[in-house]
Amino acid sequence: MNDLHFDGRILFLSEDPALLVRQMHGEDLTLEEAGKLRDDVSTDEITPGWTCFYVDETLGKYPYVGLTCGGERPITPNGVKRGGFSVTVAGTRYGKGSSREASPFAEQAAGIRLVIAQNFERIYRQNCHNLGIYTSTDFGLIARIRANESIPLDDLIQGLDPVTADILRCGGLFNYTKARASGLVVLEKAPAANRPLTYIEKIIARSARVPAHAVGALPETVFVRADWRYSHDYVTGMCASFLKKHQGDDAQLVDVDSIKCFADHLVYLPVSMSPEKRELGLLDAAMAMGAMQEAFCKRYGVRLHGLSSSGTGSEGICHSIMSEQYVLPGQIAIGTDSHTPHCGAMGAFAFGIGATDMANAWLTGDVRVSAPKTCRVRLNGSLRHHVDAKDIVLHLLQLPEIKNGSLVGHVFEYQGDAIADLSTDARATLTNMVAEIGGLTGIVEPDNETVRFLSERRGVHFKLEDWMCSDEGAHYAATIDVDCSMLEAMVAQPGDPGNGIGVSTLVEDVAIDIAYGGSCTGGKYEDISAYYEVLKWGEEQGISLSNGVRFFLQFGSQDVRRRSEAAGMLDVFERMGVELVDPGCGACINAGPGASRSQEQVTISAINRNFPGRSGPGALWLGSPSTVAASALAGRIVGFEQLKAQSTTAGERCA
């Protein structure tokens, strides 16, 4: 098929909710009439978490039901499908956030065949291409489609690398994989680059293969062997469903021992889901997803890290367990979650993919990756006391070069003096939240700290190899320098992780109702130690949790909980009235203790993102573990150093 014809209507995701309502009621707008288009449309808004309990065409009822414009959510279930739209148009950084393939799948099931935006987040766009949905940054297509013009396929794949273009010509990744299996596409070892390489480029080069017709030149996209392929209960069911749909019941998986599955996203739903959502059948749908994962693991002999032995919570969050038990420096790990870069703290190349990519990786043992550009982040100087990795990330997220999307899809390689002083847990915060930055992954070259972590936490005696570093003279597409000595405790204001400001710059007190410490970003052992330090200080000063504030503390894994208990931390938490929660994603995805229950509630949280509705309907602020704990004591958002200074001043006044 060389030409495509788009018969449906064009939906402009305008910032003006009234214009969206008019389009839902049948009115067609021009690009000019649509006015300012919504930027930063997240996958949480395209398909809110509760819609992702469906893994089939039912999702076609729900695209954009979480889209917030002017404080309203103007698109209702079935609105897009009923409106007969085939093209969506939006602004910058479309599809940011979660790697959930439910978002483009919902758009496709509702009739959307083409998405036009100024730029796209990497995982979302790749998921579109895997499903056979076209994406474009050419706004000139709008007038051509309106003129009833047939669009040549070459116009829609213009600028794409040859492999991705071939995938779209095949109608999606599964068809391309079938072409590989039948011998129509043959992969061969990719040519070596004769130049200094970054560490990531070296990892890729060790297993890179390309279609035979591309061997003569350095390719833009290659297939690399995945040392680890992991999925969780929120996505495994969709992966398995896609696998059965396209491969039937006879699918054979490659190297099953390197596939891991996790129960972490859904474990608290039976006790946290609202009666209203239960009445819609959403709990049954969610539990069916968990059952699909269990059936998949049983059928293929895949290791499932499931519920904890106590029956409360799970063994751990997938990223936590992967770093605590499996991933090693120099390896490649892929996961069905945007925060898979977490394992980059180990010196591994770890990145998130969608359901179609994972199902195909189960079949082939490899995954495609485009030759990445690398942004060097030099963390110079030393951090002040109680300024930590989360504050570094919140600082990065509010930089113009991050917010404008120009570094989307880059690798973020962390270097500099401050890195040497950061533990592996702290480094994991830096790499984990590259998902919020919009990068492909984050990575830290393995060093003596990595060796220490592997020895003390895993009993693995690892020897660093000479190749595990970037070459002198390697090319970097961009460099960001951060003077860490100038950083202070940061918070991100509600709505987006990029809304960062220094805590000291808050003009008015922000009273809180909930403090939440946990998630893959804020539930690591070092994070628990930070909460402990603040609360231990509070206990010694005779300061308790502020009246009316609930402090939830959720461990990233059972191993973290055991270590915290052995260190004597849990006694302090319990005496201070902290509500301890067993591992799981929980409040981070509005699916567990610690999520807000009303719009009036205000939360300070150590999770990674605060998109609207991410952790309940209330206002969600992000902060570091010590800021979360200090705020719980103060009853308002405050940094730990500020709290100590204010406490000293108050004590002097009393004296």
Sequence and secondary structure as in RCSB ss.txt:
>XXXX:A:sequence
MNDLHFDGRILFLSEDPALLVRQMHGEDLTLEEAGKLRDDVSTDEITPGWTCFYVDETLGKYPYVGLTCGGERPI
TPNGVKRGGFSVTVAGTRYGKGSSREASPFAEQAAGIRLVIAQNFERIYRQNCHNLGIYTSTDFGLIARIRANES
IPLDDLIQGLDPVTADILRCGGLFNYTKARASGLVVLEKAPAANRPLTYIEKIIARSARVPAHAVGALPETVFVR
ADWRYSHDYVTGMCASFLKKHQGDDAQLVDVDSIKCFADHLVYLPVSMSPEKRELGLLDAAMAMGAMQEAFCKRY
GVRLHGLSSSGTGSEGICHSIMSEQYVLPGQIAIGTDSHTPHCGAMGAFAFGIGATDMANAWLTGDVRVSAPKTC
RVRLNGSLRHHVDAKDIVLHLLQLPEIKNGSLVGHVFEYQGDAIADLSTDARATLTNMVAEIGGLTGIVEPDNET
VRFLSERRGVHFKLEDWMCSDEGAHYAATIDVDCSMLEAMVAQPGDPGNGIGVSTLVEDVAIDIAYGGSCTGGKY
EDISAYYEVLKWGEEQGISLSNGVRFFLQFGSQDVRRRSEAAGMLDVFERMGVELVDPGCGACINAGPGASRSQE
QVTISAINRNFPGRSGPGALWLGSPSTVAASALAGRIVGFEQLKAQSTTAGERCA
>XXXX:A:secstr
  EE   SEEEE BS HHHHHHHHTT    HHHH SB  S BHHHHS GGGGG  SGGGGG TTTT  BTTB   
 TTHHHHHTEEEEE  SSBTBS   THHHHHHHHTT  EEE S B HHHHHHHHHHT EEE  TTHHHHHHTT  
EEHHHHSTT  HHHHHHHHHTSHHHHHHHHHHTSS EEE     S   HHHHHHHTT EEEGGGTTS  SEEEEE
 SEEEEETTTHHHHHHHHHHHHGGG   S GGGEEEE  SSTTHHHHS HHHHHTTHHHHHHHHHHHHHHHHHHH
T EEE B TTSSSBSB HHHHIIIII  TT EEEESSTTGGGGGGGT EEEE  HHHHHHHHHHSEEEEE   EE
EEEEES   TT  HHHHHHHHHTSHHHHTSTTTT EEEEESHHHHHS HHHHHHHHHTHHHHT SEEE    HHH
HHHHHHHH       TTSS  TT   SEEEEEEGGG   EEE TT TT EEEGGG SS  B SEEEE HHHH SH
HHHHHHHHHHHHHHHTT    TT EEEEE SBHHHHHHHHHTTHHHHHHHTT EEE SSSGGGGT STT   STT
 EEEE SS   TTTTSSSEEEEE HHHHHHHHHHTB   HHHHHHHHHHHHHHH 
